Amino acid sequence: MRNFLIYLSESKSAESFFRGFPLTKKVIKRFIAGDTLKQGIRAARHLREAGFDAILDLLGESGDEQKTKMALLEITSMIQACEEEKDLWVGLKPTQLGLSVSKDLFKKNLIKVYKEGTSKQVKITVDMEDSKTIDDTLSVFKSVKKDLNLGICLQAYLKRTKNDLKSLLSDGLRARICKGAYNEPSEFAFQDRSDINSSYMDLAKLFLKKGLKPGGYPEFATHDPFIVDEILKIVKKENITKDKFEFQMLYGVNTQLQRKIIESGWNLRIYIPFGKSWYPYFMRRLAERPANLMFFIRAIFGR
Ligand SMILES: Cc1cc2nc3c(=O)[nH]c(=O)nc-3n(C[C@H](O)[C@H](O)[C@H](O)COP(=O)(O)OP(=O)(O)OC[C@H]3O[C@@H](n4cnc5c(N)ncnc54)[C@H](O)[C@@H]3O)c2cc1C
C-alpha cells in the first residue's frame, strides 16, 4: 500500500483525479495550512501562541527555470515575512530552487536565499528529496554553508547517511534527522522498520555525542514515540540541556505526542506546509499511515 501511494504521489493523472474531489480540500486542511503565505503565517502564530516553534515550507517540487524563478520570489517573500515574525524558520527543497535544471542554478539560488536569510536573521533548512538528488544537494550545501543559519535534512533509511553525517559533523552542523519519505530501492535504503529505527538511533547517538560543539544543533524529526523516548533517555543520561537540540513534527500529525512533548518542557518545532502544490506532500502523508488514509476515505464518504 505504501509503495502504491508513493507511486500515486508522482502520477499526474492520479493528481487530477484527487483534485477533482470536492471534499479533498476539507481533508487536506488537517495537514496543510492553506494555499497562501498569509495562511501559513496565521498557522505559525497560532502554534507559537500554544508554545511550539515553527518552520514554514512552501509546497512544490521539481521545476523548470520559470517555475524556479517563481519559487525563488516566493521564498524571498517568506523570508521577509518571517523576519517580522521573529524566529520563524524557512524550509525549502533543492528542486524548487533549480536542482532539476542544474546544480549551478541550485547553488546560485541557495546562496541568494542564504544571504537573504542571514541578513534578516531567518534560519533556512534544506529538505532532502529522493536519492538521485543527494550527492548534488550535499555538495552544494557544503559549499554554501558557513554557520547555523543554513541547515539540512538527512534521511535515516539511506545506508549512506551515517558516513554523510560523519563527514558533515567535522565542521559543525545544524541538521534535521528524519526517517525518509520516498520509495528507495533496497540497494540504497533499509526497508524494514526495525532497521530504519536502528539507523535513526545510530545517527541520533552520533550527533548527540560528536555534534553538540558550537555550530552544532540536531533536530529530531519524527512522530514515533519509541524514537522520542530513546532520544530522551540519552539526553537525560548525558545531562544535555533543552537548548542543545529540538524535536520536529509535521503540521497535523500525531498532535497528541506534540502536546505531550511541549508539556514535558522540551522544544518542538512544527513544520508548516502551505501552497497550491499540495498533492505529492499529501499523498506521502497518506502513505505513511493507514489511519490517515482511512480518515481521508471516511471524509469522502461523509462518515
Ligand atoms: C519536521 C519534518 C520534516 C521532514 N522533512 C523531510 C525531508 O526533508 N525529507 C524526507 O524524505 N522526509 C522528511 N520528513 C518525513 C519523514 O522522513 C517521514 O516520512 C515521516 O516523518 C514519517 O516517519 P516517522 O518518523 O514519523 O515514523 P513512522 O515510521 O511513519 O511512524 C512511526 C510511529 O509514529 C506514530 N505515528 C506516526 N504518525 C502518526 C499519526 N498521524 N498519529 C499517531 N501516531 C503516529 C505511530 O506510533 C507510528 O507507528 C520530515 C518529517 C518531519 C517530521
The ligand as an SDF file (V2000), in Angstrom:
LIG
                    3D

 53 58  0  0  0  0  0  0  0  0999 V2000
    9.6760   18.1180   10.5060 C   0  0  0  0  0  0  0  0  0  0  0  0
    9.8000   17.0460    9.4760 C   0  0  0  0  0  0  0  0  0  0  0  0
   10.4940   17.3060    8.3120 C   0  0  0  0  0  0  0  0  0  0  0  0
   10.6590   16.2960    7.3620 C   0  0  0  0  0  0  0  0  0  0  0  0
   11.4340   16.5470    6.2530 N   0  0  0  0  0  0  0  0  0  0  0  0
   11.6820   15.5470    5.3920 C   0  0  0  0  0  0  0  0  0  0  0  0
   12.5830   15.7070    4.3230 C   0  0  0  0  0  0  0  0  0  0  0  0
   13.1870   16.7630    4.1190 O   0  0  0  0  0  0  0  0  0  0  0  0
   12.8040   14.6410    3.5060 N   0  0  0  0  0  0  0  0  0  0  0  0
   12.1820   13.4380    3.6940 C   0  0  0  0  0  0  0  0  0  0  0  0
   12.4420   12.4810    2.9400 O   0  0  0  0  0  0  0  0  0  0  0  0
   11.2800   13.2640    4.6930 N   0  0  0  0  0  0  0  0  0  0  0  0
   11.0300   14.2820    5.5350 C   0  0  0  0  0  0  0  0  0  0  0  0
   10.1440   14.0870    6.5730 N   0  0  0  0  0  0  0  0  0  0  0  0
    9.2700   12.8820    6.5850 C   0  0  0  0  0  0  0  0  0  0  0  0
    9.9340   11.7300    7.2780 C   0  0  0  0  0  0  0  0  0  0  0  0
   11.0160   11.2670    6.5010 O   0  0  0  0  0  0  0  0  0  0  0  0
    8.9570   10.5650    7.4760 C   0  0  0  0  0  0  0  0  0  0  0  0
    8.4580   10.1650    6.2540 O   0  0  0  0  0  0  0  0  0  0  0  0
    7.8000   10.9000    8.3880 C   0  0  0  0  0  0  0  0  0  0  0  0
    8.1790   11.7480    9.4200 O   0  0  0  0  0  0  0  0  0  0  0  0
    7.2370    9.6230    8.9890 C   0  0  0  0  0  0  0  0  0  0  0  0
    8.1930    8.9980    9.8020 O   0  0  0  0  0  0  0  0  0  0  0  0
    8.0890    8.9590   11.4000 P   0  0  0  0  0  0  0  0  0  0  0  0
    9.4520    9.1700   11.9420 O   0  0  0  0  0  0  0  0  0  0  0  0
    7.1030    9.9330   11.8520 O   0  0  0  0  0  0  0  0  0  0  0  0
    7.6990    7.4920   11.7430 O   0  0  0  0  0  0  0  0  0  0  0  0
    6.7120    6.4010   11.1080 P   0  0  0  0  0  0  0  0  0  0  0  0
    7.5570    5.1830   10.9280 O   0  0  0  0  0  0  0  0  0  0  0  0
    5.8960    6.9040    9.9570 O   0  0  0  0  0  0  0  0  0  0  0  0
    5.7080    6.1870   12.2830 O   0  0  0  0  0  0  0  0  0  0  0  0
    6.1810    5.5880   13.4840 C   0  0  0  0  0  0  0  0  0  0  0  0
    5.1490    5.6500   14.5540 C   0  0  0  0  0  0  0  0  0  0  0  0
    4.8180    7.0100   14.8430 O   0  0  0  0  0  0  0  0  0  0  0  0
    3.4640    7.0810   15.2570 C   0  0  0  0  0  0  0  0  0  0  0  0
    2.7190    7.9400   14.3170 N   0  0  0  0  0  0  0  0  0  0  0  0
    3.0910    8.3240   13.0920 C   0  0  0  0  0  0  0  0  0  0  0  0
    2.1350    9.1180   12.5440 N   0  0  0  0  0  0  0  0  0  0  0  0
    1.1470    9.1970   13.4510 C   0  0  0  0  0  0  0  0  0  0  0  0
   -0.1340    9.8520   13.4760 C   0  0  0  0  0  0  0  0  0  0  0  0
   -0.5930   10.5610   12.4500 N   0  0  0  0  0  0  0  0  0  0  0  0
   -0.8960    9.7240   14.5830 N   0  0  0  0  0  0  0  0  0  0  0  0
   -0.4810    8.9740   15.6270 C   0  0  0  0  0  0  0  0  0  0  0  0
    0.7110    8.3160   15.6500 N   0  0  0  0  0  0  0  0  0  0  0  0
    1.5040    8.4300   14.5880 C   0  0  0  0  0  0  0  0  0  0  0  0
    2.9370    5.6800   15.2340 C   0  0  0  0  0  0  0  0  0  0  0  0
    3.1230    5.1150   16.5090 O   0  0  0  0  0  0  0  0  0  0  0  0
    3.8370    5.0050   14.2320 C   0  0  0  0  0  0  0  0  0  0  0  0
    3.8990    3.6100   14.3830 O   0  0  0  0  0  0  0  0  0  0  0  0
   10.0250   15.0480    7.5610 C   0  0  0  0  0  0  0  0  0  0  0  0
    9.3240   14.7850    8.7400 C   0  0  0  0  0  0  0  0  0  0  0  0
    9.2200   15.7530    9.7010 C   0  0  0  0  0  0  0  0  0  0  0  0
    8.5110   15.4190   10.9690 C   0  0  0  0  0  0  0  0  0  0  0  0
  1  2  1  0
  2  3  1  0
  2 52  2  0
  3  4  2  0
  4  5  1  0
  4 50  1  0
  5  6  2  0
  6  7  1  0
  6 13  1  0
  7  8  2  0
  7  9  1  0
  9 10  1  0
 10 11  2  0
 10 12  1  0
 12 13  2  0
 13 14  1  0
 14 15  1  0
 14 50  1  0
 15 16  1  0
 16 17  1  0
 16 18  1  0
 18 19  1  0
 18 20  1  0
 20 21  1  0
 20 22  1  0
 22 23  1  0
 23 24  1  0
 24 25  2  0
 24 26  1  0
 24 27  1  0
 27 28  1  0
 28 29  2  0
 28 30  1  0
 28 31  1  0
 31 32  1  0
 32 33  1  0
 33 34  1  0
 33 48  1  0
 34 35  1  0
 35 36  1  0
 35 46  1  0
 36 37  1  0
 36 45  1  0
 37 38  2  0
 38 39  1  0
 39 40  1  0
 39 45  2  0
 40 41  1  0
 40 42  2  0
 42 43  1  0
 43 44  2  0
 44 45  1  0
 46 47  1  0
 46 48  1  0
 48 49  1  0
 50 51  2  0
 51 52  1  0
 52 53  1  0
M  END
$$$$
